[in-house]
Amino acid sequence: MMKESFEKPAAKAKSKVSARTITLVAALFLGFIMIYFDKNAIGIILVSMQQDFGFSNVQKGMVMSAFFIGYAAMQVPAGILNTKLGSKPILTFAMAAIAVFATLAGFAKAVMFIIVIRFLAGAIAHSGYAPSAAKEVATKLPLDQRTLAQGILISASGIAGIIVPLVVSPVLADYGWQRAFWMIAGASIIVGIILRFVLPSDKKTKNLTADNTDDVAVAEEVPAAKLREVISEPFVWLLGVLNFTINAMMYGMLNWMPSYLIQSVGLSTIVQGHITAIGGASFLVGAIGGSYIVGKFFGKEKTVIGIAGMLGALSLFTASMSTDTGLITVALSLGEFFCATTFVTLMSLPVKRFAAHKFGPSYAIVATGGILGGIVSPTLIGLLVDMASGAYFMVFIYFVILGALLFVLSRFIPKHKPVENEVN
């Protein structure tokens, strides 16, 4: 009898997806598309800016890294503001701030100015969005809906990866990089207005899962844990290091592939845009596919992360071994696919395994790991390219090393224990 009563909760039917849940995820998804649009566009825009300003590859990498330095610096303050103000003000403010800094970037006259602008964009515009969105997923959705929701949100990167090169590349070719920045500003204002009126308020989202209280991490009922309470959790730090590694690969690829395709392979800006868009579509498929795989084979995350991460690195390396445009396109697309699968699988772990009252500081550690990857990788790649007099071979060796690290480190991910709202 005791065994019967213990097993009944495991047989609980899946939670019903409500209209309010769909509205919440759709609103967060739209904002994420704008977030990733701003992130992705800079890699293409900088190719045109470098031609005008004549700055080095290391300086180009510094522009990219400055964004993530600002992003990292404001993670904790953004978390505090989220606790005090709620998620909706942080999420809508991010759109307005992107518009402001994109507008200012269009008036850049020197590389130092754009470095400062991108630092501020990371610190003020972007820093609060992803953690606020993740908290909404972790605290407002039932457990069995969080993986798919997180996968949908991450897949926004794939959508942006398709849209950005197809939109930005022609604007650069016809109107210049200034107009490209101002286009981003205008789009961000529109998205901000939509979020302002569509995103449910915190009061309304408390009712999203009223019928599923057993499956929801209700953070308000337990005092929020402080950072010092989670720094002794090895699992949290492991996820942070893994997030560093996959982000170092993804943002290295994202920021430098346009330069590689134009400067090393010798493709035009438009052709580069088409190849990058195909890669974005592959990322989208990988993000959705990754969330499906994790949902289907629950508990196999370590295998997916390790194998997909290594395959992603090898695919990118394959691209460097050919001058054929078709093969390069296929190899880069596979690299994007496997990176997306790795990333969405990795980032499904926090929303499933972190206790609600520990979510903020735990997620901050994991997110900071990813941000550091975004800081280190672009500048390091710029240094490798300059040291090799413009050649990219060592960059692809660097990707292989990152893939090997993902494979090895993923072996240490502990098995999931079916204890709700606790960190393994």
C-alpha positions in Angstrom: 0.0 0.0 0.0 2.8 2.4 0.8 4.4 1.7 -2.5 1.1 2.3 -4.3 0.6 5.7 -2.7 4.2 6.7 -3.4 3.9 5.9 -7.1 0.6 7.7 -7.8 2.1 11.2 -8.1 4.5 9.9 -10.8 1.4 9.0 -12.9 -0.1 12.4 -12.8 -1.4 13.6 -16.1 0.4 16.4 -17.9 -0.7 19.9 -17.1 -3.0 21.6 -19.5 -1.5 24.4 -21.6 -3.7 27.5 -20.9 -4.2 30.5 -23.1 -2.4 32.7 -20.5 0.6 30.4 -20.6 0.7 30.7 -24.4 0.4 34.5 -24.1 3.3 34.6 -21.6 5.6 32.4 -23.7 4.7 34.2 -26.9 5.5 37.6 -25.4 8.8 36.4 -24.0 9.6 34.9 -27.3 9.0 38.1 -29.2 11.3 40.0 -26.8 14.0 37.3 -27.2 13.9 37.7 -31.0 14.8 41.4 -30.5 17.5 40.5 -27.9 19.1 38.1 -30.3 18.6 40.4 -33.3 20.7 43.0 -31.5 23.3 40.5 -30.5 23.6 38.8 -33.9 23.6 42.0 -36.1 26.8 43.4 -34.6 29.0 40.7 -36.1 27.8 41.7 -39.6 27.8 45.4 -39.0 31.3 45.4 -37.7 32.6 44.1 -41.0 31.4 47.3 -42.7 32.5 49.5 -39.8 36.0 48.0 -39.9 36.3 49.1 -43.5 35.4 52.7 -42.6 37.4 53.0 -39.4 40.3 50.6 -40.2 40.5 49.1 -36.7 42.3 45.8 -36.1 40.8 42.4 -35.5 41.7 42.6 -31.9 39.8 45.9 -31.6 36.8 44.3 -33.4 36.9 41.5 -30.8 37.0 44.1 -28.0 33.8 45.7 -29.4 32.1 42.2 -29.2 33.6 41.5 -25.7 32.6 44.9 -24.3 29.0 43.9 -24.6 29.5 40.8 -22.5 31.6 42.6 -19.9 28.7 45.0 -19.3 26.3 42.1 -19.4 28.3 40.3 -16.7 28.7 43.4 -14.5 25.0 43.9 -14.2 23.8 40.4 -13.6 23.5 40.7 -9.8 22.0 44.2 -9.8 19.5 43.1 -12.5 18.5 40.2 -10.3 17.9 42.6 -7.4 15.8 44.9 -9.5 13.8 42.0 -10.7 13.0 41.0 -7.1 12.0 44.6 -6.2 10.2 45.6 -9.4 9.0 42.4 -10.9 9.8 40.9 -14.3 7.5 43.0 -16.6 9.2 46.4 -16.0 12.6 44.8 -16.6 11.6 43.0 -19.8 9.9 46.1 -21.3 12.7 48.5 -20.2 15.2 46.2 -22.1 13.5 47.0 -25.4 13.6 50.8 -24.8 17.3 50.6 -23.8 18.2 48.7 -27.0 16.6 51.4 -29.0 18.5 54.1 -27.2 21.9 52.5 -27.6 21.4 51.4 -31.2 20.4 55.0 -32.1 23.6 56.3 -30.4 25.7 53.6 -32.1 24.6 55.0 -35.5 26.5 58.2 -34.7 29.8 56.5 -33.9 32.9 58.3 -35.1 35.6 56.1 -33.5 36.1 52.5 -32.3 36.3 53.6 -28.6 32.8 55.1 -28.9 31.3 51.9 -30.2 33.1 49.9 -27.5 31.5 52.1 -24.8 28.1 51.9 -26.5 28.2 48.1 -26.7 29.3 47.9 -23.1 26.3 50.0 -22.0 24.0 48.0 -24.2 25.1 44.8 -22.5 24.9 46.3 -19.0 21.7 48.3 -19.2 19.7 46.9 -22.1 20.4 43.1 -22.1 21.4 42.1 -18.6 18.0 41.8 -17.1 16.0 40.2 -20.0 17.2 36.5 -20.0 17.2 36.0 -16.2 13.8 37.7 -15.9 12.4 35.5 -18.7 13.9 32.4 -17.1 12.4 33.2 -13.8 9.0 33.6 -15.4 9.3 30.1 -16.9 10.6 28.6 -13.6 8.0 30.2 -11.4 4.9 30.5 -13.5 4.8 27.3 -15.6 4.3 23.7 -14.4 7.4 21.5 -14.4 6.3 19.4 -17.4 6.0 22.5 -19.6 9.3 24.3 -18.7 11.6 22.4 -21.0 9.5 23.0 -24.1 9.0 26.7 -23.1 12.7 27.2 -22.6 13.4 25.5 -25.9 11.0 27.8 -27.6 12.6 30.9 -26.1 16.1 29.8 -27.0 14.9 29.0 -30.5 14.4 32.8 -30.9 18.1 32.9 -31.6 17.5 30.7 -34.7 14.8 33.0 -35.9 17.0 36.0 -35.4 19.8 34.1 -37.1 17.6 33.7 -40.2 16.2 37.3 -40.2 19.4 39.2 -39.3 21.6 38.4 -42.3 18.7 38.6 -44.8 17.7 42.0 -43.5 21.0 43.6 -42.3 23.2 42.5 -45.2 21.1 44.3 -47.9 20.8 47.4 -45.6 24.6 47.5 -45.2 25.1 47.1 -48.9 22.6 49.8 -49.9 22.5 52.3 -47.0 25.5 51.7 -44.7 26.0 50.6 -41.1 24.4 53.8 -39.6 21.0 52.9 -41.1 21.4 49.3 -39.9 21.7 50.5 -36.3 18.8 52.9 -36.6 16.7 50.0 -38.1 17.4 48.0 -35.0 16.3 51.0 -32.8 13.0 51.3 -34.6 12.2 47.6 -34.4 13.0 47.5 -30.7 10.6 50.4 -30.0 7.8 48.5 -31.8 8.6 45.3 -29.8 8.7 47.3 -26.6 5.2 48.7 -27.2 3.9 45.2 -28.0 5.4 43.8 -24.8 4.0 46.7 -22.7 0.4 45.9 -23.7 0.6 42.1 -24.2 2.9 40.8 -21.5 0.8 39.7 -18.5 1.4 41.5 -15.3 2.9 39.7 -12.3 -0.5 39.6 -10.7 -2.1 37.9 -13.7 0.7 35.4 -14.2 0.3 34.2 -10.6 -3.0 32.6 -11.9 -1.4 30.9 -14.9 -0.9 27.6 -13.0 -3.4 27.9 -10.3 -4.6 24.4 -10.9 -1.1 23.0 -10.9 0.3 24.2 -7.7 2.1 20.9 -7.0 4.2 21.4 -10.1 5.0 25.1 -9.9 8.0 26.6 -8.2 6.3 29.4 -6.2 9.2 31.5 -5.1 7.1 34.0 -3.2 6.3 31.4 -0.5 9.9 30.8 0.4 12.4 33.5 1.3 14.9 34.0 -1.6 18.3 32.3 -0.9 21.4 34.5 -0.9 24.3 33.9 -3.1 26.4 32.4 -0.3 23.8 29.7 0.1 24.4 28.3 -3.3 28.1 28.8 -3.9 28.8 25.5 -2.3 26.7 23.6 -4.9 29.1 21.8 -7.3 26.3 21.2 -9.8 25.7 24.9 -10.1 29.4 25.6 -10.8 29.6 22.7 -13.3 26.7 24.2 -15.3 28.5 27.6 -15.1 31.6 26.1 -16.7 29.7 24.2 -19.3 27.8 27.3 -20.2 31.1 29.2 -20.5 32.3 26.6 -22.9 29.3 26.3 -25.2 28.9 30.1 -25.3 32.6 30.6 -26.1 31.9 28.4 -29.2 28.6 29.9 -30.1 29.5 33.5 -29.8 32.9 33.0 -31.4 31.1 31.4 -34.3 28.3 34.0 -34.3 30.5 37.1 -34.2 33.3 35.9 -36.4 31.7 33.8 -39.2 30.7 36.9 -41.2 34.3 38.1 -41.1 35.6 34.7 -42.0 33.2 34.2 -44.9 33.9 37.7 -46.4 37.6 38.2 -45.6 39.0 34.6 -45.7 36.7 32.7 -48.0 36.1 35.8 -50.2 32.3 35.8 -50.4 30.2 38.9 -50.9 28.2 40.4 -48.1 24.9 39.2 -49.7 26.1 35.6 -50.2 27.5 35.6 -46.6 24.1 36.7 -45.5 22.4 33.8 -47.2 24.8 31.3 -45.7 24.4 32.8 -42.3 20.6 32.7 -42.6 20.8 29.0 -43.5 22.9 28.5 -40.3 20.3 30.4 -38.3 17.6 28.1 -39.6 19.7 25.1 -38.5 20.1 26.7 -35.1 16.3 27.0 -34.9 15.8 23.3 -35.8 18.5 22.3 -33.3 16.9 24.4 -30.5 13.4 22.9 -31.0 14.9 19.4 -31.6 17.0 19.7 -28.5 14.0 20.5 -26.4 12.1 17.5 -27.9 15.0 15.2 -27.3 15.4 16.2 -23.6 11.6 15.9 -23.1 11.6 12.5 -24.8 14.7 11.1 -23.1 14.5 12.7 -19.7 17.7 12.2 -17.7 20.0 11.8 -20.7 21.1 15.4 -20.8 24.8 14.6 -20.2 24.9 12.4 -23.2 23.2 14.9 -25.5 25.4 17.8 -24.2 28.6 15.8 -24.6 28.0 14.2 -28.0 26.2 17.2 -29.6 28.9 19.6 -28.4 31.7 17.6 -29.9 29.8 17.1 -33.2 29.3 20.9 -33.3 33.0 21.6 -33.0 33.9 18.9 -35.6 31.4 20.3 -38.0 32.9 23.8 -37.7 36.4 22.4 -38.2 35.2 20.7 -41.4 34.1 24.0 -42.8 37.6 25.3 -42.5 39.0 22.4 -44.6 37.1 23.4 -47.8 36.8 26.3 -50.2 33.6 24.9 -51.7 30.7 27.2 -50.8 28.2 24.3 -50.7 30.3 22.2 -48.3 31.0 25.3 -46.1 27.3 26.0 -45.9 26.5 22.4 -44.9 29.3 22.2 -42.3 28.5 25.6 -40.7 24.8 24.7 -40.6 25.5 21.4 -38.9 27.8 23.3 -36.4 24.8 25.7 -35.6 22.5 22.7 -35.3 24.6 20.8 -32.8 25.5 24.0 -30.8 21.8 24.8 -30.5 21.0 21.2 -29.3 23.8 21.4 -26.8 22.8 24.9 -25.5 19.0 24.2 -25.1 19.7 20.9 -23.4 22.1 22.6 -21.0 19.8 25.5 -20.2 16.9 23.1 -19.6 18.6 21.9 -16.5 18.3 25.1 -14.3 14.6 25.4 -14.9 14.1 21.8 -13.9 16.6 21.3 -11.1 17.0 24.6 -9.3 14.8 25.2 -6.2 12.5 28.2 -6.6 14.0 30.0 -3.6 17.5 29.4 -4.9 16.8 30.1 -8.5 18.0 33.7 -8.7 21.6 33.2 -7.4 21.9 29.8 -8.9 20.9 31.0 -12.4 23.2 34.0 -12.0 26.2 31.8 -11.6 25.3 29.7 -14.6 24.5 32.8 -16.7 27.7 34.5 -15.7 29.6 31.5 -17.0 28.0 31.9 -20.4 28.6 35.7 -20.3 32.3 35.1 -19.6 32.4 32.9 -22.6 31.1 35.8 -24.6 33.7 38.1 -23.2 36.7 35.9 -23.7 36.0 34.3 -27.1 35.6 37.2 -29.5 38.8 39.0 -28.3 40.7 35.7 -28.2 39.6 34.9 -31.7 40.6 38.4 -32.9 44.1 37.8 -31.4 44.4 34.4 -33.0 43.5 35.9 -36.4 45.9 38.8 -36.1 48.7 36.4 -34.9 48.1 34.2 -38.0 48.1 37.3 -40.3 44.4 37.0 -41.1 44.2 33.1 -41.3 41.5 31.4 -39.3 42.8 27.8 -39.0 43.7 28.2 -35.3 40.2 29.5 -34.6 38.8 26.2 -35.8 41.3 24.3 -33.7 40.1 26.4 -30.7 36.5 25.3 -31.5 37.6 21.6 -31.4 39.3 22.2 -28.0 36.0 23.6 -26.7 34.0 20.7 -28.1 36.4 18.3 -26.3 35.9 20.1 -23.1 32.1 19.9 -23.4 32.4 16.2 -23.9 34.6 15.6 -20.9 32.8 18.0 -18.5 29.4 16.7 -19.4 30.4 13.3 -17.9 30.3 14.9 -14.5 26.6 16.0 -14.7 24.9 14.0 -11.9 21.8 12.0 -12.5 18.5 13.7 -11.9 16.9 12.9 -8.6 13.1 13.2 -8.6 13.0 15.6 -5.7 11.1 18.7 -6.9 12.5 22.2 -6.3 15.9 21.0 -5.1 19.3 21.4 -6.8 21.0 18.1 -7.5 
